[in-house]
Amino acid sequence: MASHGGTRAIIAALLANAGIAAAKFIGYLITGSSSMLAESVHSLADTSNQGLLLLGGQRAKRAATPEHPFGYGRDRYFYSFIVALLLFALGSVFALYEGIHKLEEPEELTSPLVAVAILVVAIALEGYSFRTAIAESRSLKGDGTWWQFIRQSKVPELPVVLLEDFGALIGLVLALLGVGLTVFTGNPVFDALGTIAIGLLLGVIAIILIIEMKSLLVGEGAAPPVLRQIVEGLESGSVERVIHIRTQYIGPEELLVAAKIALATGLPLKEVAQAIDDAEARVRAAVPVARIIYLEPDLDRSTSQA
C-alpha cells in the first residue's frame, strides 16, 4: 500500500538527488562539461523540489480554521505547482542557456572519464529512486496506463516524482551520450547539443506538470467512474433519483459532494432525515474519500409535470 502522499518515494528521490547533485557538480569542476553542469543544476532543483513536496504534505495536515473551514488539503497542490515551475525555471531554462552558450563558444573537456563514471553511478541511483516511485504508485494506478495515472491522479506528489525521475534518467542518458560523442569525435559541440536536449526534455516535463497541477489547484471534480459510484450510492432506498450533483476535490484524500436528491412524496421529516443519513453512509462506503457531503432533499418535479 502506498504511504501517505508517497512519502517513501519522495525521501528516496531527495536522498538520491542530493548525492547525485554533489557528484555531478564535482564532475563539472573537473571536466568543464556543460552537460554535467546542466545535470548538476537539474539534480539540485530536484532536491529542492522534494523538500517542497514534503513541506506541502506537512502544511496540508493543519486543522481547519474559521477562515479555512475545509482545511488546507490543497496546500499539496500548491507546492506541487511550485515544484513544476522550479523544474522549468531552474532545470529547463538553465540547461538551454548553458547549451546554447557552449554551442556558440565550444570548450574542450578535461578528464572526460570522470564525467562518464559519475553519470553511470547517477543512472544507478536514479534508477533506484524511479523504481521506488513506481512501487509506491502501483497500488493507486490500478489497471490504467501510467499516462492515465499521471493525468488522473489526485495525489500530486507521486506523478511529480515519477516524471522527475523519468526525466532525470533520460537526461543522464543524454548527458552520457553528449560526453561520449565528444570524447569519441573530439568535437565539444556534442556536449552542448546534449545539454540543449536535456533542457528541451525538462521543459516538456515541466509544462505537463504545470498543466496538471494547475488543474488540481483550481479544482477538479470526481472522475466519471467515481461519480457513477456516488450516484448509485445515493439512488437507493427512499431516494428516487439524483436531480443534479457537483463534486470537487478539496484535497487529495477529501472529496466534497453536493447534490439535490428527489425523495418519495409524503415522507415525514424524521424519515427524510433518516433517508439523507442513509444516503450519506452508502456514498462513504462506496467512495471513502467523499468525506464532506451536502444533500438537499426535493420533490421530483419532472415526474409530477409529466
Secondary structure, DSSP 4 states (H G I P E B T S, - for coil): -PPGGGHHHHHHHHHHHHHHHHHHHHHHHHH--HHHHHHHHHHHHHHHHHHHHHHHHHHTTSPP-SSSTT-STTHHHHHHHHHHHHIIIIIIIHHHHHHHHHHHS----SSHHHHHHHHHHHHHHHHHHHHHHHHHHHHHHTTS-HHHHHHH-S-SHHHHHHHHHHHHHHHHHHHHHHHHHHHHH--THHHHHHHHHHHHHHHHHHHHHHHHHHHHHH-----HHHHHHHHHHHSSTTEEEEEEEEEEEEETTEEEEEEEEEEPTT--HHHHHHHHHHHHHHHHHH-TT--EEEEEEE--HHHHH-
